[in-house]
């Protein structure tokens, strides 16, 4: 059963415009969940609605939350596109891939390592081979992973067991006509990637070395989880509201 004090507080809360009540409720939630404040939700609600000054403070801080939310950096999302560049062929002057790209989730690349299952949207083409429609990633070493520089997003040497491959097959998966290109393949103490095109018979239709370029990579800001600006503003609202209530109580008792 509701007490007269609770009914009074509820009535005062109802007088605040809807948008301000929304911010008030969020502030209540933030403050009640705080380790340092053990008041009930009703007690905090009373603090927030007892004085017109608190209503004005809610308005100002609500506007600040909207402003901060508008200028805050958004969570990074998207794909990193890797594009193959041929540096040399064996024998010299041989055929090279006409198209060779694949993508990996940005968030995964930012961790500094990804696996064959993270390779997606493989788009390979090679002269003399029909459409390479069946694609997939493969592991080239015991690590079952590729390692990338978290500053550049490009392959980097980690150990002798690193490396992946992106493969595109003609007609069906694991057919004997395909184009395979390594990613982060170890070569001594560095990276040495290579392509190999097979057209259904012995020997290569094309073989050579090259490197990958990237587009769409943005280094992670790091530093762990940072509270959203709007959350900070709402927490400040709860704290300031509490201080304001105490100040008003002192005036009344003075």
Secondary structure as UniProt FT lines:
FT   HELIX           4..15
FT   HELIX           18..32
FT   TURN            35..36
FT   HELIX           41..49
FT   HELIX           52..71
FT   STRAND          79..89
FT   TURN            92..93
FT   STRAND          97..105
FT   HELIX           106..110
FT   TURN            111..112
FT   STRAND          113..114
FT   HELIX           116..118
FT   STRAND          120..126
FT   TURN            127..128
FT   STRAND          134..139
FT   TURN            142..143
FT   STRAND          146..148
FT   TURN            150..152
FT   TURN            160..161
FT   STRAND          164..169
FT   TURN            173..174
FT   STRAND          177..183
FT   STRAND          186..187
FT   TURN            188..189
FT   STRAND          190..191
FT   STRAND          193..199
FT   STRAND          206..215
FT   HELIX           229..253
//
